[in-house]
Amino acid sequence: MRIPAVFVAFSLAAVAAHATPTAPPPAKTIDSLFSALKRAQSPEDAKPIEEQIGVIFLESGSASVDLLMTRGTAALTAGDNDTARKLFTSVTEIAPGYAEGWHQRAQLEVAANNDGGAMVSLQRVITLNPRHFKAMAELAGMLEDYGDKGAALKLYRRALALDPQLEGIDRHVKALTTQVEGQGI
């Protein structure tokens, strides 16, 4: 089902007009989760902590933005990438400081083979949320693919510093360390 553009524009204007921020999550909660993540002994131990952090990252502070994100995710799940793209683009326009809106937009850009747009969106995520280890790992992977091994290594290391159990990243760090910094004597 296609939604008429006028209806979408009107709905988005109404959503923006009624966006009411709520209190951000307490820093103590997110800090304690990151501390627990650093103490995790395995990727299996880290997974539920990563998920809790992800839930906090999703909190926009606006019921309207949360609604758009929910609808965008539903459209994405249903395979309606056009609607999802419109909704996530609207989120980044209405709440440009909301990192997870940019992260979802980056995912769609990757799916559409728009690597440049995805890389810009992922950089925006990291700028807005310097603890977004998944976005760091995703951008590092793209940089590595494009041959910017030094920048990729830096981002992989930053991601690992936040989440030492982030699956597969240590392998990239080891390989890139040798390629970028050489082998020790």
VOTIZA-111577 format. One line per 8 residues: number of its first residue (from 1); their letters; for each residue z negated, y, x of N, C-alpha, C. Coordinates in Angstrom, 2 decimals. Each point is the difference from the previous one (the first is absolute). Example, Ala and Ser with C-alpha at 12.3 -4.5 7.8 and 13.67 -1.06 7.14 Angstrom:
<nodes>
1	AS	-7.80 -5.69 13.19 0.00 1.19 -0.89 0.00 1.20 0.90 ~ 0.72 1.05 -0.35 -0.06 1.19 0.82 -0.73 1.09 -0.77 .
</nodes>
This chain:
<nodes>
1	MRIPAVFV	0.00 -1.18 0.84 0.00 1.18 -0.84 0.00 1.24 0.89 ~ 0.93 0.88 -0.20 0.09 1.22 0.77 -0.72 1.12 -0.75 ~ -0.74 0.79 0.72 -0.74 1.10 -0.59 0.83 1.27 0.20 ~ 0.26 0.76 -1.07 0.77 1.23 0.13 -0.67 0.95 0.99 ~ 0.81 0.66 0.82 -0.51 0.90 1.04 -0.84 1.12 -0.59 ~ 0.38 0.53 -1.14 -0.75 1.08 -0.63 -1.41 -0.48 -0.35 ~ -0.10 -1.22 -0.52 -1.31 -0.56 -0.36 -0.85 -0.17 1.25 ~ 0.59 -0.51 1.06 -0.75 -0.19 1.26 -0.49 1.34 0.51 .
9	AFSLAAVA	0.88 1.01 0.03 -0.38 1.32 0.50 -1.12 0.59 -0.84 ~ 0.11 -0.12 -1.34 -1.03 0.52 -0.89 -1.32 -0.74 0.22 ~ 0.08 -1.32 0.11 -1.21 -0.81 0.21 -0.68 0.36 1.30 ~ 0.79 0.19 1.05 -0.57 0.34 1.30 -0.63 1.39 -0.02 ~ 0.63 0.93 -0.70 -0.58 1.34 -0.11 -1.33 -0.07 -0.75 ~ -0.05 -0.81 -1.05 -1.24 -0.16 -0.76 -1.08 -0.66 0.85 ~ 0.39 -0.98 0.78 -0.96 -0.68 0.87 -0.55 0.98 1.02 ~ 0.87 0.79 0.61 -0.44 0.96 1.01 -0.95 1.03 -0.60 .
17	AHATPTAP	0.27 0.42 -1.22 -0.84 1.00 -0.65 -1.39 -0.54 -0.30 ~ -0.10 -1.31 -0.20 -1.29 -0.60 -0.35 -0.67 -0.73 1.16 ~ 0.52 0.15 1.21 -0.59 -0.68 1.16 -1.39 0.58 0.24 ~ -0.99 -0.86 -0.06 -1.37 0.44 0.24 -0.59 -0.81 1.14 ~ -0.26 0.68 1.11 -0.54 -0.73 1.13 -1.39 -0.54 -0.28 ~ -0.28 -1.16 0.54 -1.35 -0.55 -0.07 -0.57 0.03 1.41 ~ -1.26 -0.29 0.11 -0.65 0.03 1.31 0.60 -1.06 0.92 ~ 0.24 0.35 1.28 0.52 -1.00 0.93 -1.06 -1.06 0.27 .
25	PPAKTIDS	0.43 -1.18 0.48 -0.97 -1.04 0.28 -0.96 0.46 1.09 ~ -1.25 -0.42 -0.08 -0.96 0.42 1.02 0.45 -0.48 1.38 ~ -0.10 0.90 0.98 0.41 -0.34 1.37 -0.80 -1.17 0.53 ~ -1.25 -0.11 -0.43 -0.85 -1.08 0.49 0.59 -1.37 -0.37 ~ 0.55 -0.10 -1.19 0.59 -1.26 -0.45 1.18 -0.39 0.87 ~ 0.94 0.92 0.21 1.19 -0.30 0.79 -0.40 -0.23 1.46 ~ -0.94 0.77 0.50 -0.46 -0.18 1.38 -0.64 -1.38 0.19 ~ -0.79 -0.42 -0.98 -0.65 -1.31 0.13 1.04 -1.12 -0.09 .
33	LFSALKRA	1.04 0.18 -0.80 1.06 -1.00 -0.06 0.77 -0.08 1.32 ~ 0.27 1.13 0.61 0.69 -0.03 1.29 -0.89 -0.62 1.09 ~ -1.30 0.25 -0.09 -0.92 -0.65 0.94 0.01 -1.51 -0.19 ~ -0.02 -0.43 -1.25 0.05 -1.44 -0.30 1.33 -0.60 0.46 ~ 1.06 0.75 -0.14 1.32 -0.47 0.43 0.01 -0.24 1.52 ~ -0.62 0.87 0.74 -0.07 -0.17 1.46 -0.84 -1.21 0.39 ~ -0.95 -0.38 -0.84 -0.86 -1.16 0.30 0.59 -1.32 -0.50 ~ 1.06 0.07 -0.79 0.60 -1.22 -0.54 0.45 -0.90 1.15 .
41	QSPEDAKP	-0.24 -1.30 -0.16 0.27 -0.96 1.06 1.37 -0.68 -0.10 ~ 0.66 0.16 -1.14 1.29 -0.65 -0.19 0.80 0.78 -1.04 ~ 1.32 -0.24 -0.04 0.81 0.65 -1.04 -0.48 -0.36 -1.40 ~ -0.51 -1.21 -0.18 -0.51 -0.42 -1.31 -1.24 0.80 -0.38 ~ -0.87 0.27 0.99 -1.19 0.82 -0.25 0.40 1.45 -0.30 ~ 1.04 0.46 0.66 0.42 1.39 -0.14 0.72 0.28 -1.32 ~ 0.69 -1.00 -0.53 0.86 0.20 -1.18 -0.74 0.66 -1.18 ~ -1.19 -0.49 -0.43 -0.65 0.65 -1.14 -0.45 1.43 0.32 .
49	IEEQIGVI	-0.32 0.26 1.24 -0.39 1.37 0.39 1.22 0.90 -0.04 ~ 1.13 -0.50 0.52 1.25 0.76 -0.07 0.36 0.32 -1.44 ~ -0.20 -0.96 -0.89 0.31 0.22 -1.41 -0.90 1.06 -0.62 ~ -1.29 0.00 0.36 -0.91 1.03 -0.52 0.40 1.38 0.50 ~ 0.39 0.08 1.27 0.46 1.27 0.55 1.27 0.44 -0.73 ~ 0.89 -0.95 -0.26 1.23 0.31 -0.74 -0.28 0.56 -1.38 ~ -1.01 -0.53 -0.67 -0.38 0.51 -1.33 -0.46 1.45 0.12 ~ -0.77 0.29 1.03 -0.47 1.39 0.19 1.18 0.91 0.32 .
57	FLESGSAS	0.94 -0.48 0.84 1.18 0.80 0.32 0.81 0.32 -1.26 ~ -0.01 -0.89 -0.98 0.75 0.22 -1.23 -0.60 1.09 -0.89 ~ -1.27 0.30 0.17 -0.66 1.00 -0.83 0.56 1.39 0.31 ~ 0.65 0.57 -0.97 0.65 1.30 0.21 -0.89 1.18 -0.33 ~ -0.98 -0.22 -0.84 -0.82 1.11 -0.47 0.57 0.65 -1.26 ~ 1.10 -0.56 -0.51 0.63 0.54 -1.20 0.40 -1.15 -0.91 ~ -0.50 0.04 -1.23 0.36 -1.05 -0.95 1.50 -0.02 -0.26 ~ 0.63 1.16 0.01 1.44 0.07 -0.25 0.80 -0.63 1.13 .
65	VDLLMTRG	-0.39 0.29 1.22 0.68 -0.59 1.15 -0.23 -1.51 0.01 ~ -1.22 -0.40 -0.31 -0.30 -1.44 -0.07 0.89 -0.68 -1.04 ~ 0.22 0.66 -1.14 0.86 -0.55 -1.04 1.44 -0.14 0.50 ~ 0.50 1.03 0.66 1.36 -0.08 0.56 0.11 -1.11 1.03 ~ -1.03 -0.16 0.82 0.01 -1.07 1.01 0.01 -1.36 -0.68 ~ -0.79 -0.16 -1.05 -0.05 -1.26 -0.74 1.36 -0.31 -0.61 ~ 0.60 1.01 -0.60 1.32 -0.20 -0.61 1.07 -0.27 1.06 ~ -0.10 0.68 1.13 0.94 -0.24 1.08 -0.11 -1.41 0.55 .
73	TAALTAGD	-1.22 -0.46 0.15 -0.23 -1.37 0.48 0.52 -1.01 -1.01 ~ -0.22 0.27 -1.28 0.51 -0.90 -1.04 1.52 -0.05 0.02 ~ 0.63 1.16 0.18 1.47 0.04 0.07 0.49 -0.77 1.23 ~ -0.69 0.16 1.09 0.37 -0.71 1.23 -0.13 -1.50 -0.19 ~ -1.07 -0.42 -0.62 -0.24 -1.42 -0.27 1.08 -0.56 -0.93 ~ 0.45 0.81 -0.94 1.03 -0.42 -0.94 1.40 0.06 0.61 ~ 0.10 0.48 1.23 1.30 0.08 0.66 0.78 1.25 -0.34 ~ -0.63 0.96 -0.65 0.66 1.25 -0.37 -0.27 1.05 1.09 .
81	NDTARKLF	0.70 -0.15 1.11 -0.23 0.87 1.15 0.36 1.45 -0.29 ~ 1.00 0.25 -0.87 0.37 1.38 -0.32 -1.15 0.74 -0.68 ~ -0.60 -0.64 -0.99 -1.13 0.63 -0.68 -1.19 0.14 0.94 ~ -0.26 -1.04 0.78 -1.10 0.05 0.97 0.21 1.16 0.97 ~ 1.22 0.16 0.49 0.31 1.07 0.94 -0.26 1.36 -0.64 ~ 0.43 0.17 -1.25 -0.23 1.28 -0.70 -1.49 0.27 -0.15 ~ -0.75 -1.03 -0.37 -1.44 0.18 -0.22 -0.72 0.30 1.31 ~ 0.31 -0.74 1.06 -0.67 0.25 1.28 0.42 1.34 0.61 .
89	TSVTEIAP	1.25 0.39 -0.21 0.44 1.32 0.46 -0.76 1.07 -0.77 ~ -0.19 -0.21 -1.29 -0.78 0.95 -0.81 -1.43 0.10 0.52 ~ -0.58 -1.14 0.37 -1.36 0.01 0.54 -0.07 0.87 1.25 ~ 0.98 -0.15 0.90 -0.04 0.78 1.24 0.28 1.48 -0.25 ~ 0.70 0.31 -1.08 0.23 1.40 -0.35 -1.22 0.61 -0.66 ~ -0.65 -0.77 -0.88 -1.18 0.50 -0.72 -1.23 0.03 0.91 ~ -0.14 -1.01 0.84 -1.16 -0.11 0.88 0.48 -0.26 1.43 ~ 0.56 1.02 0.66 0.56 -0.22 1.33 -1.03 -0.38 1.06 .
97	GYAEGWHQ	-1.26 0.19 -0.29 -1.06 -0.36 0.93 -0.56 -1.39 -0.21 ~ 0.60 -0.75 -0.90 -0.47 -1.35 -0.33 0.80 -1.02 0.82 ~ -0.63 -0.55 1.01 0.67 -0.87 0.97 0.63 -1.24 -0.62 ~ -0.66 -0.61 -0.96 0.50 -1.27 -0.54 1.29 0.20 -0.81 ~ 0.20 1.17 -0.56 1.26 0.29 -0.66 1.15 -0.04 1.01 ~ -0.25 0.57 1.17 1.00 -0.03 1.07 0.20 -1.42 0.50 ~ -1.06 -0.79 0.03 0.12 -1.38 0.47 0.88 -0.81 -0.95 ~ -0.20 0.16 -1.29 0.84 -0.71 -0.96 1.44 0.47 0.08 .
105	RAQLEVAA	0.17 1.28 0.20 1.35 0.55 0.15 0.67 -0.60 1.24 ~ -0.74 -0.15 1.08 0.54 -0.60 1.23 0.45 -1.44 -0.25 ~ -0.78 -0.74 -0.80 0.37 -1.39 -0.29 1.34 -0.06 -0.72 ~ 0.21 0.91 -0.93 1.28 0.04 -0.72 1.14 0.41 0.92 ~ -0.27 0.92 0.92 1.03 0.43 0.94 0.40 -1.15 0.93 ~ -0.98 -0.80 0.41 0.31 -1.17 0.81 0.89 -0.95 -0.79 ~ -0.36 -0.24 -1.25 0.78 -0.91 -0.85 1.42 0.50 -0.22 ~ 0.18 1.32 0.02 1.32 0.60 -0.20 0.74 0.19 1.33 .
113	NNDGGAMV	-0.55 -0.55 1.08 0.60 0.14 1.34 0.10 1.45 0.45 ~ -0.92 0.82 -0.45 -0.08 1.39 0.43 -1.10 0.11 1.05 ~ 0.31 -0.50 1.20 -1.02 -0.04 1.05 -0.50 1.38 0.39 ~ 0.91 0.97 0.07 -0.43 1.35 0.35 -1.00 0.55 -1.01 ~ 0.29 -0.14 -1.28 -0.91 0.46 -1.03 -1.32 -0.74 0.03 ~ 0.08 -1.31 0.25 -1.22 -0.81 0.08 -0.87 0.45 1.16 ~ 0.62 0.26 1.13 -0.77 0.41 1.18 -0.66 1.36 -0.22 ~ 0.71 0.92 -0.64 -0.58 1.32 -0.32 -1.18 -0.18 -0.96 .
121	SLQRVITL	0.18 -0.82 -1.03 -1.08 -0.23 -0.97 -1.20 -0.67 0.65 ~ 0.25 -0.98 0.87 -1.12 -0.68 0.67 -0.74 0.97 0.93 ~ 0.73 0.86 0.68 -0.66 1.01 0.85 -0.86 0.91 -0.86 ~ 0.48 0.33 -1.18 -0.77 0.85 -0.91 -1.29 -0.71 -0.43 ~ 0.10 -1.31 -0.27 -1.19 -0.79 -0.36 -1.04 0.10 1.11 ~ 0.43 -0.20 1.23 -0.92 -0.01 1.14 -0.59 1.38 0.24 ~ 0.79 1.03 -0.22 -0.51 1.37 0.15 -1.07 0.28 -1.05 ~ 0.27 -0.42 -1.24 -0.96 0.24 -1.09 -1.22 -0.92 0.07 .
129	NPRHFKAM	0.20 -1.21 0.49 -1.08 -0.98 0.08 0.04 -0.68 1.37 ~ -0.66 0.60 0.99 0.05 -0.53 1.37 -0.63 -1.39 0.17 ~ -0.53 -0.55 -1.07 -0.57 -1.36 0.05 0.89 -1.03 -0.69 ~ 1.19 0.38 -0.38 0.88 -0.91 -0.75 0.67 -0.96 0.99 ~ -0.73 -1.04 0.35 0.45 -0.95 1.02 1.27 -0.74 -0.40 ~ 0.20 -0.25 -1.28 1.21 -0.70 -0.43 1.23 0.88 0.20 ~ -0.10 1.27 -0.35 1.12 0.91 0.21 0.30 0.14 1.49 ~ -1.04 0.02 0.81 0.20 0.07 1.46 0.78 -1.22 0.50 .
137	AELAGMLE	-0.41 -1.17 -0.45 0.67 -1.23 0.43 1.44 -0.02 -0.50 ~ 0.23 0.45 -1.23 1.36 0.02 -0.55 0.89 0.96 0.78 ~ -0.50 1.20 0.28 0.78 0.97 0.76 0.21 -0.49 1.43 ~ -1.02 -0.61 0.59 0.15 -0.54 1.36 1.11 -1.05 0.04 ~ 0.04 -0.85 -1.02 1.05 -1.02 -0.05 1.39 0.60 -0.06 ~ 0.13 1.08 -0.78 1.30 0.66 -0.10 0.37 0.67 1.31 ~ -0.98 0.66 0.63 0.26 0.64 1.29 0.39 -1.03 1.05 ~ -0.68 -1.13 -0.02 0.33 -1.08 0.93 1.44 -0.47 -0.23 .
145	DYGDKGAA	0.38 -0.17 -1.26 1.36 -0.43 -0.32 1.04 1.00 0.48 ~ -0.34 1.28 -0.01 0.93 1.04 0.43 -0.09 0.29 1.50 ~ -0.85 -0.76 0.71 -0.05 0.12 1.45 -1.01 0.98 0.55 ~ -0.79 0.65 -0.84 -1.03 0.92 0.48 -1.27 -0.80 0.24 ~ 0.02 -0.78 1.06 -1.08 -0.95 0.27 -1.31 0.69 0.37 ~ 0.07 1.11 0.69 -1.22 0.72 0.36 -0.75 0.51 -1.22 ~ 0.73 0.63 -0.92 -0.64 0.51 -1.22 -0.49 -1.15 -0.87 ~ 0.79 -1.10 -0.04 -0.42 -1.17 -0.78 -1.30 -0.56 0.55 .
153	LKLYRRAL	-0.10 -0.12 1.31 -1.21 -0.53 0.63 -1.22 0.86 -0.34 ~ 0.16 1.31 0.08 -1.11 0.90 -0.34 -0.47 -0.21 -1.43 ~ 0.95 -0.10 -0.93 -0.38 -0.19 -1.40 -0.62 -1.38 -0.24 ~ 0.54 -1.03 0.61 -0.60 -1.33 -0.14 -1.44 0.02 0.52 ~ -0.22 0.66 1.11 -1.37 0.08 0.55 -0.93 0.77 -0.93 ~ 0.49 1.07 -0.58 -0.83 0.76 -0.95 -0.35 -0.86 -1.21 ~ 0.99 -0.76 -0.49 -0.25 -0.88 -1.15 -1.02 -1.06 0.35 ~ 0.12 -0.60 1.19 -0.95 -1.03 0.42 -1.40 0.57 0.24 .
161	ALDPQLEG	-0.09 1.24 0.44 -1.31 0.62 0.19 -0.73 0.12 -1.34 ~ 0.76 0.21 -1.07 -0.59 0.10 -1.33 -0.25 -1.37 -0.61 ~ 0.93 -0.93 0.23 -0.09 -1.35 -0.58 0.37 -1.02 1.08 ~ -0.98 -0.43 0.79 0.28 -0.93 1.10 0.56 -1.35 -0.46 ~ -0.11 -0.33 -1.27 0.50 -1.28 -0.51 1.33 0.14 -0.73 ~ 0.64 1.15 0.10 1.27 0.22 -0.68 1.01 -1.02 0.50 ~ 0.43 -0.84 -0.90 0.80 -1.17 0.37 1.31 0.35 0.69 ~ 0.24 -0.67 1.13 1.26 0.10 0.72 0.13 1.18 0.93 .
169	IDRHVKAL	-0.89 0.96 -0.10 0.15 1.22 0.78 -0.34 -0.23 1.47 ~ -0.98 -0.82 0.28 -0.37 -0.25 1.40 1.17 -0.58 0.79 ~ 0.82 -0.79 -0.64 1.18 -0.57 0.65 0.97 1.11 0.42 ~ 0.20 0.97 -0.88 0.87 1.13 0.32 -0.58 0.83 1.13 ~ -1.31 0.22 -0.03 -0.65 0.80 1.04 0.17 -0.67 1.36 ~ -0.22 -1.30 0.06 0.15 -0.71 1.28 1.43 0.10 0.52 ~ 0.97 -0.25 -0.85 1.41 0.05 0.43 0.40 1.41 0.42 ~ -0.38 0.99 -0.79 0.39 1.37 0.32 -0.74 0.55 1.21 .
177	TTQVEGQG	-1.24 -0.43 0.20 -0.74 0.46 1.16 0.74 -0.39 1.28 ~ 0.48 -1.21 0.04 0.75 -0.46 1.16 1.30 0.79 0.15 ~ 0.70 0.21 -1.11 1.28 0.72 0.06 -0.16 1.47 0.33 ~ -1.05 0.64 -0.54 -0.16 1.44 0.19 -0.76 0.32 1.27 ~ -1.07 -0.74 0.27 -0.88 0.32 1.12 0.21 -0.91 1.19 ~ 0.75 -1.08 -0.19 0.24 -0.95 1.09 -1.16 -0.96 0.15 ~ 0.15 -0.93 0.94 -1.07 -0.96 0.25 -0.85 0.48 1.16 ~ -1.29 -0.25 -0.12 -0.91 0.35 1.08 0.24 -0.89 1.21 .
185	I	-0.42 0.47 1.13 0.18 -0.77 1.24 -1.14 -0.98 0.18 .
</nodes>
